[in-house]
Amino acid sequence: MIKLIKSTFYKEEETKKDLCFFIKSAKHLSFGPMCEKFEKDFSVWQGRDDTIAVNSGSSANIAMIQTLLNLGKIHVGDVVGFSSVTWSTNVMPLIQLGLVPVPVDVELSTLNVSPRTIEETWKKKKFKMFMLTNLLGFCDDISGIASFCKEKGIILIEDNCESLGSVYKKRKLGNFGLMSSFSFYVGHHMSTIEGGAICTDDENIATMLRLVRAHGWDRNLSFMKQNEIRRKFKINSTFYSRYTFYDLGYNLRPTEIAGFIGIQQLKYLDEVIAKRQKNFFLLTKAIHVRTDKYYPVEYYHMDLVSNFAMPIVCKTTKIRDDLVKRCDGIVEIRPIVGGNMIAQPFFKKYVKNGMKNCINAKLIHTQGLYFGNNPELTEKEIQTILRIFTSS
């Protein structure tokens, strides 16, 4: 079986040895200097001012939304747009935190929201914020989306959990919105086993994210920021200062183990991304040259495709069903991410009057699948994949 995930980490044995030594020598393993160093290193790699490490990409999404609520940039009852083909924890926090989610259809050609689809939906439902998913390492005209949001006063945030390292117009995905989320779950571009992060260039956003991450208290703020918030609320830096909760928050902190692994894995990230792109080019060009049974995904507009997994959108449900049978026991496959979110039971339960006309998302949901692309694919495995996906 060609698995979606082959190992816990890239260069797993080396990483495990380093991790064992770290755990034996570490004085404590709760949030500390390793996490803070990883935050700084990742900020440099991503090219943003601040990184706030959290315990998962899903936590990153809820932290971003709670932060906007805490700062009064959005309010309970506001309408919020989201990419219709995405993961559940892009949409669930909107519902959980009292916002009104509105799906925006994607383009079949890119699997992502475009300036056209966002504008069409906005004309019907004037959403105040848009939660953009950069799906599977791809994007549409994301600079056009950012321009539209700026023009209309829409807060743009990105879920970049599946597109770490992809580049559009010389700019990394995850750098177009006010803030962006990342996932370091096993099998993603970079693994800390469980883990995630939020990036932003806004100092006030970064401060609130750190409060939201840790119960609403100020322990992980800089000394200067601690003094500022304590003066504002007239809290003396004595016994009570460490147990004062300034705003709504959670416990979303990562451990020092995740921080240490992140530092180690970041060293290999460019190599991993290059291998994923190489695999993607080889697979997609071969598949679409040898057969016309699938809708091609456009990617030539991108500078770098840090592909997460290889999507296949079949032209009929029969083709998709036949593929599922052929892959059984040979190639592990999945639906394309979470598929069409408005078809999910939780969405139907909690969103009674949501817009339902997402034609492309529905097609991707019913006729699509993906198989794994990871830097450890062998030539033999690639040929097996090609034989299955190009045979008549």
C-alpha positions in Angstrom: 0.0 0.0 0.0 1.4 3.4 -1.0 0.4 5.4 2.1 -0.5 9.1 2.3 2.0 9.4 5.2 5.2 7.4 5.4 6.9 8.7 8.5 6.4 11.0 11.4 9.1 13.4 10.4 11.4 14.0 7.4 14.7 12.3 8.2 12.9 10.5 11.0 15.7 8.5 12.6 18.0 11.6 12.9 15.2 13.7 14.3 14.2 11.0 16.9 17.8 10.7 18.1 18.0 14.5 18.6 14.6 14.6 20.3 15.5 11.8 22.8 18.7 13.8 23.8 16.6 17.0 24.1 13.9 15.4 26.3 16.6 13.8 28.6 18.4 17.1 29.1 15.5 19.6 29.1 14.7 21.3 32.4 11.0 21.6 31.5 8.8 20.7 28.6 5.9 23.2 28.9 5.9 26.3 26.7 9.3 28.0 26.8 12.5 29.0 25.0 12.3 26.3 22.3 8.8 27.4 21.2 10.0 31.0 21.2 13.0 30.2 19.1 10.8 28.3 16.7 8.5 31.3 16.4 11.4 33.6 15.5 12.9 31.1 13.0 9.6 30.5 11.3 8.9 34.2 11.1 12.2 34.6 9.2 11.4 31.7 6.9 7.9 32.8 6.1 8.8 36.5 5.9 6.4 37.9 8.4 7.0 40.0 11.5 5.4 37.7 14.1 4.7 34.0 14.5 2.5 32.7 17.4 2.9 28.9 17.8 -0.1 26.9 18.9 -1.0 23.2 19.4 -2.7 22.7 16.0 -3.7 24.3 12.7 -7.3 24.0 13.9 -6.5 25.9 17.1 -4.8 28.5 14.9 -8.1 29.1 13.1 -10.2 29.6 16.2 -7.5 31.8 17.7 -7.5 34.1 14.7 -11.3 34.5 14.9 -11.4 35.0 18.7 -8.7 37.6 18.3 -10.7 39.6 15.8 -13.7 39.4 18.1 -11.7 40.5 21.2 -10.4 43.5 19.3 -13.8 44.5 18.0 -12.8 44.1 14.4 -15.8 41.7 13.9 -18.8 41.1 16.1 -21.2 38.3 16.9 -23.8 38.1 14.1 -21.5 39.4 11.4 -21.6 37.6 8.0 -18.3 35.8 7.2 -17.4 34.2 3.8 -15.3 31.1 3.6 -13.9 28.8 0.8 -16.5 26.2 0.1 -14.0 23.4 -0.4 -12.0 23.3 2.8 -11.5 21.6 6.2 -14.2 21.5 8.9 -12.2 23.6 11.4 -12.2 26.5 9.0 -16.0 26.7 9.3 -16.8 25.3 12.8 -15.2 28.3 14.6 -17.4 30.7 12.7 -20.5 28.8 14.0 -19.1 28.3 17.5 -18.3 32.0 17.9 -21.6 33.3 16.7 -20.8 34.4 13.2 -22.9 33.7 10.1 -20.9 31.6 7.6 -21.4 32.0 3.9 -19.7 29.6 1.4 -17.9 31.0 -1.6 -17.6 28.6 -4.6 -14.2 27.7 -6.0 -13.0 27.6 -9.6 -12.8 24.1 -11.1 -9.6 25.1 -12.8 -7.7 25.9 -9.6 -9.8 24.3 -6.8 -9.6 27.7 -5.1 -11.7 30.8 -4.7 -11.1 33.5 -7.4 -11.8 37.2 -7.5 -14.9 36.3 -9.7 -16.4 33.9 -7.2 -15.8 36.1 -4.1 -17.3 39.1 -5.8 -20.4 37.2 -7.0 -21.1 36.0 -3.5 -20.3 39.3 -1.8 -22.9 41.0 -4.0 -25.5 38.7 -2.5 -24.2 38.6 1.1 -22.0 41.5 2.2 -19.6 39.6 4.4 -17.3 41.6 6.7 -14.5 39.0 6.8 -13.3 36.3 4.4 -11.6 33.1 5.5 -9.6 32.0 2.5 -8.3 28.4 2.2 -5.2 27.9 0.0 -6.1 24.4 -1.0 -3.5 21.6 -1.5 -0.6 24.0 -2.3 -2.6 25.9 -5.1 -4.1 29.3 -5.4 -6.1 31.4 -7.8 -5.4 35.1 -8.3 -4.9 35.7 -4.6 -3.5 39.2 -5.1 -6.7 40.0 -6.9 -8.7 38.6 -4.0 -6.6 40.7 -1.5 -7.2 43.8 -3.6 -11.0 43.2 -3.7 -11.1 42.7 0.0 -9.1 45.9 0.6 -11.4 47.9 -1.7 -14.6 46.6 0.0 -13.3 46.8 3.6 -13.3 43.0 4.0 -10.9 41.5 6.5 -8.9 38.8 4.7 -7.4 35.9 6.7 -5.8 32.8 5.2 -5.8 29.2 6.1 -2.4 28.2 4.7 -2.2 24.8 6.4 -1.9 22.9 3.0 0.2 25.4 1.1 3.3 26.0 3.2 6.0 27.4 0.8 3.8 28.0 -2.3 4.6 31.3 -4.0 2.4 33.5 -6.2 3.9 36.7 -7.8 7.1 36.3 -5.8 5.1 36.3 -2.5 4.6 33.2 -0.3 1.0 32.2 0.3 0.1 33.0 3.9 1.4 36.6 3.4 -1.6 38.1 1.7 -4.1 38.4 4.6 -4.1 40.2 7.9 -3.0 36.9 9.5 -2.7 33.3 8.4 -2.8 29.8 9.9 -0.4 26.9 9.4 -0.5 23.3 10.4 2.4 21.1 11.4 0.4 17.9 11.8 1.9 14.6 10.8 1.9 14.3 7.0 1.9 18.0 6.3 4.8 19.8 4.7 6.5 20.0 8.1 5.6 17.9 11.1 5.9 18.6 14.8 3.5 15.6 15.4 0.7 18.0 16.4 1.2 21.7 16.0 0.3 24.9 14.3 1.0 28.6 14.1 -0.4 32.0 13.1 1.6 34.6 11.3 0.9 38.4 11.1 2.6 41.7 10.6 0.2 43.6 12.9 1.7 44.1 16.4 -1.7 44.5 18.2 -3.0 41.3 16.5 0.1 39.4 17.6 -0.3 40.6 21.2 -4.0 39.6 21.3 -3.2 36.2 19.7 -0.7 35.5 22.6 -3.4 36.4 25.1 -5.9 34.2 23.4 -3.4 31.3 23.2 -2.9 31.3 27.0 -6.2 31.7 28.9 -6.3 35.5 28.3 -3.4 36.2 30.6 -0.1 38.0 29.8 2.6 35.5 30.8 3.9 35.0 27.3 4.0 38.6 26.4 7.3 40.6 26.3 8.1 42.6 29.5 7.2 45.8 27.7 3.8 44.5 26.6 3.2 43.1 30.1 3.8 46.6 31.6 1.5 48.2 29.0 -1.4 46.0 29.7 -1.0 46.0 33.5 -0.9 49.8 33.5 -4.0 49.9 31.3 -6.0 47.8 33.7 -4.2 49.1 36.8 -2.8 45.7 37.8 0.2 45.8 40.1 3.0 43.5 39.1 2.7 41.5 42.2 0.8 38.4 43.3 -2.2 39.0 41.1 -0.5 40.1 37.9 0.2 36.5 36.8 -3.4 35.5 37.4 -5.2 38.3 35.7 -7.2 37.4 32.6 -7.6 40.3 30.3 -9.8 38.9 27.5 -11.4 35.7 26.2 -8.9 32.9 25.6 -8.2 29.2 25.6 -5.2 26.9 26.3 -3.8 26.5 22.9 -0.1 26.4 23.8 2.4 23.9 22.2 5.0 22.1 24.2 8.7 22.5 24.1 8.8 19.1 22.3 6.9 20.6 19.4 9.1 23.7 19.5 12.3 21.6 19.4 11.0 19.4 16.6 9.9 22.5 14.6 13.4 24.0 14.8 14.9 20.8 13.6 12.4 20.2 10.8 12.6 23.8 9.5 16.2 23.0 8.4 14.8 20.5 5.9 11.7 22.5 4.8 13.1 23.9 1.5 14.3 20.4 0.5 10.9 18.9 1.3 9.1 21.5 -0.7 11.4 21.1 -3.7 10.7 17.3 -3.7 7.0 17.8 -3.4 7.0 20.2 -6.4 9.1 17.8 -8.5 6.8 14.9 -7.7 3.7 17.1 -8.6 5.1 18.2 -11.9 6.1 14.7 -12.9 2.7 13.2 -11.9 0.4 15.8 -13.2 2.1 16.2 -16.6 2.2 12.4 -17.1 -1.4 11.9 -16.0 -2.9 14.6 -18.1 -0.9 13.8 -21.2 -1.9 10.1 -21.1 -5.6 10.5 -20.4 -8.4 13.1 -20.7 -10.6 11.6 -18.0 -9.8 14.3 -15.5 -10.2 18.0 -15.2 -6.7 19.5 -15.1 -5.6 21.9 -12.3 -4.0 25.1 -13.5 -0.8 26.0 -11.8 1.3 27.9 -14.4 0.4 31.2 -12.9 2.3 30.2 -9.7 6.0 30.7 -9.1 6.3 27.6 -6.8 3.8 24.8 -6.1 4.4 23.3 -2.7 1.9 20.5 -3.4 0.2 18.9 -0.4 -1.5 16.0 -2.2 -2.3 15.2 -5.8 -5.9 16.1 -6.6 -7.9 14.1 -9.3 -11.2 15.5 -10.4 -12.9 13.0 -12.6 -15.3 14.0 -15.5 -17.9 11.5 -14.3 -18.8 9.8 -11.1 -18.3 6.4 -12.8 -14.7 7.3 -13.5 -14.2 8.2 -9.9 -15.9 5.1 -8.6 -13.7 2.9 -10.9 -10.6 4.6 -9.6 -11.6 4.0 -6.0 -11.8 0.3 -6.8 -8.5 0.2 -8.6 -6.7 1.9 -5.7 -8.1 -0.4 -3.1 -5.2 -2.0 -1.2 -2.6 -0.4 -3.5 -2.8 3.4 -3.1 -4.3 5.2 -0.2 -6.8 7.8 -1.3 -9.1 10.4 0.3 -11.8 12.9 -0.7 -10.4 16.3 -1.7 -9.8 17.7 1.8 -13.2 17.9 3.5 -15.0 18.3 0.2 -18.0 20.6 -0.1 -18.5 22.0 3.4 -22.2 22.7 2.9 -22.8 19.0 2.3 -21.4 18.1 5.7 -23.9 17.1 8.4 -22.7 19.7 10.9 -23.3 22.5 8.4 -26.8 21.4 7.6 -27.5 21.2 11.3 -26.3 24.6 12.4 -26.7 26.8 9.2 -30.3 26.8 8.2 -30.3 29.6 5.7 -26.8 29.3 4.2 -26.3 29.9 0.5 -26.2 26.5 -1.2 -25.3 27.2 -4.8 -21.7 26.0 -5.0 -21.7 24.1 -8.2 -18.0 23.5 -8.6 -17.6 22.5 -4.9 -20.4 20.0 -5.4 -18.6 18.5 -8.5 -15.3 18.3 -6.6 -17.0 16.6 -3.7 -18.8 13.9 -5.8 -16.1 13.3 -8.5 -12.8 14.1 -6.8 -10.2 12.3 -4.7 -6.5 12.8 -3.9 -3.5 10.6 -3.3 -0.4 11.4 -1.3 2.5 13.4 -2.4 5.4 13.3 0.0 9.2 13.7 -0.4 9.7 9.9 0.2 7.8 8.6 -2.8 10.0 6.2 -4.7 10.3 5.8 -8.5 8.6 2.4 -8.3 5.7 3.9 -6.3 5.3 6.8 -8.8 5.1 4.3 -11.7 2.5 2.3 -9.8 0.4 5.4 -9.3 0.8 6.4 -13.0 -0.3 2.9 -14.1 -3.5 3.1 -12.0 -4.4 6.6 -12.9 -3.7 6.5 -16.7 -5.1 3.0 -17.5 -8.3 2.9 -19.5 
